[in-house]
Amino acid sequence: MNTKLTSNFSSAPFVNNMTDTSFLESYVLATDKSVPLGKLVQGTEDYYYYNIIHLLATDKNGNNASQIEKLLQAYEKACGNNNYRVKELKTR
């Protein structure tokens, strides 16, 4: 029996087909996340997703709540509320 294992990163929940691997690498390795975030095109799915993720990760006292909600509403309007990433962000 000859079994070949393959890796399909496009099915991983944190990788979107629209996301460039070089962006993911620069985002993960950046000490200042605003640098790679600033390279995303405003209004795209990745723009909303990674900006909200960043705000959630850096929000220690709930200070970003209104900004997160505003971005999430714009994200839903642009991509629909049935989008799996929107659903993921709503549960965080």
GIGIUR-V49468 format. One record per helix or strand of 3 or more residues. SS is the DSSP state (hx for helix, st for strand). FROM is the first residue (numbers start at 1). LEN is the number of residues. Records with the same first field share a line. If there is no record, write none. Layout:
BEGIN
SS = FROM-LEN ; FROM-LEN
END
This chain:
BEGIN
hx = 9-3 ; 21-9 ; 33-5 ; 45-14 ; 65-15 ; 84-7
END
